[in-house]
Amino acid sequence: MLFTSPVFLIFFIAVLAGVAIIQRFSTERTKQFFLLIASYFFYGWWDWRFCFLLLFVTSVSYITALYSNKKAVYVFGVAVPLVVLGIFKYFDFFLESFGSTSTLKIILPVGISFYTFQALSYVIDVHREKISVEKDFIKLALYISFFPQLVAGPIVRASDFLPQLHEPSHKLTTENFLMGIQIIAMGFFKKIVLADHLSVFIDDVFKVPVAFHWATIILAVVSYAMQIYFDFSGYSDIAIGCAKCLGYEFNVNFNLPYISKSVTEFWRRWHISLSTWLRDYLYIPLGGNRCGRVRQLANLMITMLLGGLWHGANWTFVFWGCLNGVALCAEKLLLKPDIKSPGTLKTLAKIIITTSFISFTWIFFRAENFSDAWAVVRGILTLQNGIAQPFLWSFVAGILLIISEVVSTLRAHKLRIEVCGFTPILDLRTISGQTVFFTFVGLILALAFTGENPFVYFQF
């Protein structure tokens, strides 16, 4: 059930109607139970058997958190989600890596990387006494399985979401609904107008890179940097907007990543829910920067290598993480903080260098294997001749990306950036606001990519 499918639209309207009726005639607990059933229905749409795995991980987290003051129980509560993730996502990968000719061909449950991380953070935070244990199983189960973020994030912390389930003020209201549908609309625009059209061109080039001119390959690489941003930030927008419509708040997951002046800054702005998770539950427990420079660099490399592996069971993801880890380590060693604000040209140069490096690393993230990745790199370095294919949507997307980044940067001086650099400002209770909004929706429908193209992060 893709967010961009008609089936999801019907599902979401039914959920909104159900919540509205329950709020009018029943209790908050009934509403939460209804949302839990809806979330399992949403997850089971792919394969109903996955629901049992989700329920198992939730049950283990619920029980072990109750007794997490006992070390053995706590270790068990952390180990189970990791083992589940390891078996379903990495078992065949490691068998193949060590030369095994036979694998189990295990089906990868959608969203497993996300909900196992949420279950882990809950148990760890209870053990660290950062949050109180949740004794209501319905609330904990809803936190882990809440359908807007279940399949591809953002990774929501228990400390952010569980308190909302104890506050009756988080309800479906007209204000929340009007704000939410604007955020959803922006997500749809990023996904089905920009990301999906770009994917057609990018897929052609990455499928047979030896056939294309070096300039076209560079355009495809830059286009992929835009595609993955529009695709994943678009998904995050839709998830955040759906939650907002229902009265719940998710934290921002992207914050203008392509205006970053360093790789370190990029990872503070890109997929924030994952980068902060890795920081709080891996980098800092390893010692962070508290154990000397050598240990800090080692901790950075370990974190980024495992972050790369989290994205997929393929050595190209590990190498992608390695490249980012090396860059982060190099910045720690070589870059000194500016005592005064850098000039415009210096800032622009830093942004261009950072974005160019990040775009280069995306080659290994996108390629199916190292052979394809090296073919892309070789085609650029050797100034390869071939098909020269300008692609209009690359320029359209690039212009819109630049405009949105610049406008959002200017607005950030006065307004809090709410979602992916976009702060909804329309009052849909006025004729002018409705006119602008429905004109925007009409443009989305007119320009929408009509083929089926799942979100990039669904594979993780």
N, C-alpha and C positions, 0 to 999 in steps of 0.2 A: 504494500500500500504506500506508494510514493506520495510525498507531499504535493507533488505537481499533478497528481492523477485525479480524475473526476470522482473516483471512489473515495479518496480521502476527503474531498470537499463534502460529499454526502455524509461521511462518517463524522466530520467535525461539526457540521450543522446539527446533526443528531445529538452529539455530545453537548453542544451549547444549549440546545432545547431542553435536554434532560437536566442539565445543571440549573437552568432557569426555573424549571418546574419544581425541582427539589428544594431550591432556595426559597421558593414561595410557600411550599406546603410541608416541608420536612426538615430534618436536622442537618447540621454540618457533617456529622459522622456518616449519614446516608449519602451525602454528596461525595465524600471521600471514598466510600465503598463503590459508588457508581463509577467514579473516575478510575479506580483500580481495575474494575471489570472491563471498562472501556480500554484501558491500557493493555491489558492482557489480550483482549480481542484484537487490538491493533497489532501487537507483536505476533500473535498466532496467525495473522493473515498470511505471513510468509510460510510458516510451517508450525502447526499447532504443537508439535513435539518440543519446540524450543521453549515453550512456556514452562515445561517441567524443569528445565535447566535453570531458567530465571527464578522460579519458585525455590529450587534447591539452594541456589546461592543466597537468596534473600533469607531463607530459613536458617541457614548456617550463620549468617551475619547477625540475625536477630538473637539467636540462642547464645552465641559466643560473646556478644557484646554484654549480655546480662551478667556474665561471669568473667569479663576480661581482666579483672584484677588478679586472676590466677594465670600465671605465665603460660602454662601448658595450653589452657583454653584459648588464650589470646593468640599464641603461635598457630594453633589449629585454625582459628578464625581468619588469620592472614593467609595461611598456607592454602586453604581450600580454594578461594577465588583464583589464586595464582596457578594452582594445579589445573583447575578447570580451563583457565585461559591457555595454559601451556599445552594441554592435551588437544583441545579443539583447534587452536591456531598454529601451534608450532611443532606438534609431534611429527607429522609427515615431513616438515621442513628439515628437522634435525636428522631424521632417518636418511633423507636424500643427501644432506650435507656430508654425512659420514659414509656415503657410498652404498647405501642399501638400495637394492633393486626392487624391493617390494614395500609398498606403503598401504596404510589403512584407508586412504581416500576419505578422510573425515570431513563431513560437511561443516563449514564454518557458520555458526549461528550469527545472524545479523546483530550488530550492536554489542557483541560480547566484550569488546575492548573497553567500551564505555561503562556498562553497568557493573563489570567486575571492579573497575577503578572506583566507582561510587561506593560499592560495598566495602572495599578495602579502606577507603578514607573514613567511612563511618566507624568501623571497628577500631581503627587506629586512633581516631580522635576521642572515642569513648575511653580507650585505654590510657591516653595521655591526659584525660580529664579536661579536655578542651570543650566537650559538649556532654550533656547528660544522656544517659542511656534512654532509648525510646522503648517504653514498655508496651505501647500499642502497636501490634503487628501490622494492622491495616495502614497506619501512618508510615511505618518504615517501608512496607511493601510498595506503597504509592510513591514514596521518595525514589526508590530504586527503579521503578518501572514506569514512571510518569511519561506518557507517550510522546509529548513534544520533543524531549531530549533523549529518548530511549535508544534510538538507532544510531545516531551520529552526533550526540552531544548537543550543546556544550556539557562538559562534565560538571555537574552541579554538586556543591558541597552540602553535606547534611546540616552543617551549621547555618547555611543560608536558606535551605528549603524547609527543614522540619519545623523551625519556629513559625513559619507561615501557616502550617497545618494546625497550629495551636491558637492562631489568631483569627477570630471570626470576621475581621475586617477585610480579609482577602476573599473577595466575592466577584462574581460576574456583575459588572455595573456598566452603564452606558458609557461612562468616561473610559473605563478600561477597554471596552469593546472597540470604541472608535479609535483609540490609540493603537490597539493591537492589530486591527485590520490594515492600518497604514504601514506598520512595520512588516506585516505579512506581504503586502503589495510590493514593497521595496524588495523583499526577498525573492518574490516571483520574478520581478524585473531582472534582478541580477542573475538568476538561474536560467530561466527559459528564454530570455531575450539575449543576454550577453554570453554567459558561460556556454550554453548549449550550441549556439551558433559558432562560437570560437572552436568548440570541440571538433567540428567537422573538418576544418582546416588542419588542426593540430594532429588529429588521428591519421590523416592522410600522410603528413610529413613523417611522423614518428613510425609509421608502419613500414615505409620504404625510404629512409633518409638518404640513401645513396642516389636516389633519382632526382633530388632537388638541388637547386642553386644555393650556395652558401648564404646569400642574403635572405632567401626564403626560409632557410633553416633557422637563422637568427630570429626572424619574425615569428616563426612557430614557437621558439623557445620563450620569447618575450610574451607571446600570446598565451602560452601555458601558465606563465606567472600570473597573468590576469585571470585566466579561466579558473584556476584553482582558488584564487581569492574570491571571485564572484560566486563560484559554486558553493564553497564552504561558508563564506560569510552570508550568502543568500540562504543556505539551510539554517544557519544560526538565527538570521532574521525571522524566518518562518517559525522556528521553534520558540524564540523569545516572544514573537507576536501571538502565537497560539496560547502560550502560558499567560500572557498579559490579558488576552480576551477572557480567560477563565479566572483572572484575579490574582495570578501568581507572578512573581518577579524572578527573572534569571539575570545573572551578571553579564556584562558585555563580554564578548568573546574575541572581537577584533577592534583594534584602535588605530586605524590609519597606518598599517604596517609598512607601506611603501614610501613613507616619508621618513623612515628611520635613517639615522646618520651613522649607525654601526650595526653589526650583527647582534650584539648584545641588546641594543634597543629594539631591533626587529623582534627578538624573542620575548620582549616584554609587551609587544603589540600584536603578535600573531598567535592565534589559537591560545588565548590567554588562560583558558580553563585547564588546558593540558600543560602548558609551560609552568604555571604556578603549582599544579599538582606534582610535577616532576621535581620542582624546587623544594616543596614542603615535605614530600614523602620519600624522596630519593637523595637529592643533592645535599640537603641540610643534615639528614640522618647519617650520611656518609662522612660528614665532617665539614661540609661547605667550605668556607674560607677561613675556618678557625684553626686549622692545623698546619699552617705554613703554605708557601706558594706552590711547592711541588705537589703536595697533597691536594690543594685546591684545583690545580690543572688536571690531575688524575680524576678528581671527582667530576669535573666538567665533562671530561671525555667519556667517563662511564655513563653519566646521565644522558648525554646526547646519543651515544651508541645504543643504549636501551630505549631511548625515545625513538630512534630510527626503527629499531626492531619492533616496537609497539605498533608502528604504522603498517607493518606487513611482514609476512614470513618470506622474505627475499633478501639476498645479500645486497641488492641495490639500495634498499632502504637503510641497511646498516652503514653502507658507504656514504649515503646522503647524510646520515647522522654524524658520521666521522668527519666529513667536510665541515659541517657546522661546528662540531666540537673543536676542530683545529683552529677555525676562525675565532671562536670565543677565547681559546687559550692564547692565540696570537695577540688579540686585543688586550687581554689582561697584562701581557708582557710588554707590549710596545706602545699602546696608546695611553696618553696622560689626559686627565680631564682638563677641559679648557677653563682657564681661570676667569676669562671674560667671554661673553657671547661671541661666537664666530661670525664673520661677515657673511653676507648673502651668498657670494660666490663660493666661499669655503664650505658653507652649509650645503649648497647645491651640489658641489663636487662630492661631498661625503654621501649624500643621498644617492647620487648616480653610481658611485663605486659600490655601495652596499646593495642596491637593487640589482646591479649587474652580477654581483657575486651570488646573491640569492637566486636569481634567474638561472645562473649556471648550475647551481646545485639541484634545481628542479628537474634538470635533464635526467638525473639518476633516479629521482622520485617517479618520474613519468614513464621511463623506459621499462619495457618488459624484462630486459636482462642487460648484462654488461655489454654484450655484443652490439645491441641496438644503441645503447648510450654512447659507446665509443664511436659508432658510425656517425652519430650526430656531432660529436665533438670533432672528429676527424674532418667531416664535411665543412665545418666552419674554419678550422685551422689551415686547411689546404686550399681554401677559396675554391671549393668544388663547383664545377659547372653542372647545370641540369635545368630542371623545370623552374622557371621564375614565375611564381604565382602570388601576385599581390592579393590580399584578402581584406575586403572592405570592413568586415566586422572587427578586425583587429584594430583598425584605426578608430572606428567608432567607439569601441570599448576603451581604448587607450585614452581618447579625449575625455570620455565620461569619467574615467578613473581619475585623471588629472584634475578635472573640474571638481569632482566630489571631494578629493583629498584637500585641494586648496580651500574650497568653501568651508569644509568641516574644520580645517585648521584655523581659519579666521573666526568661525563661530565658536570654536573651543575657548577663545579668550573671554567670551561672555556667557556661553551656555555649556552645561554639562553634556558631554557626548553620550548619548543614550545607547545607540545600537550601531556598531560598525561605522561610526562617523556620520550617522544619519539621525537627526532629531526630528521626529514628526512635528509639524507646526500647523497643520490645517485644522480648522474647527469645522468638523463635518456636520455641525448643526446649523450651518449657514449655507445659503444657496451658492455663494462663491466658493466655499470650501468643497462642497459636493461637486460642483462643476469641475474644479481642478482635479479632484480625486478620481472621478469617473472618466475624465478624459485620459488620465494616466492609466487607469485600468484598461480603457479601450486601446491605448497604444500597446500595452502588454499583450492583449489578445491578438491584435493585428500583426505584431512582430514576433510572436512566440514561435519557438522552434517546435515543429509538430511531431518529430520522432521521439521515441522513448529513450531517455538518457539519464540513468540513475545518478544520484549525487556521488561525487568522487569518494567521499569519506564513508559511504556505505560499505565499502570493501574492508574497512578496518574494524 
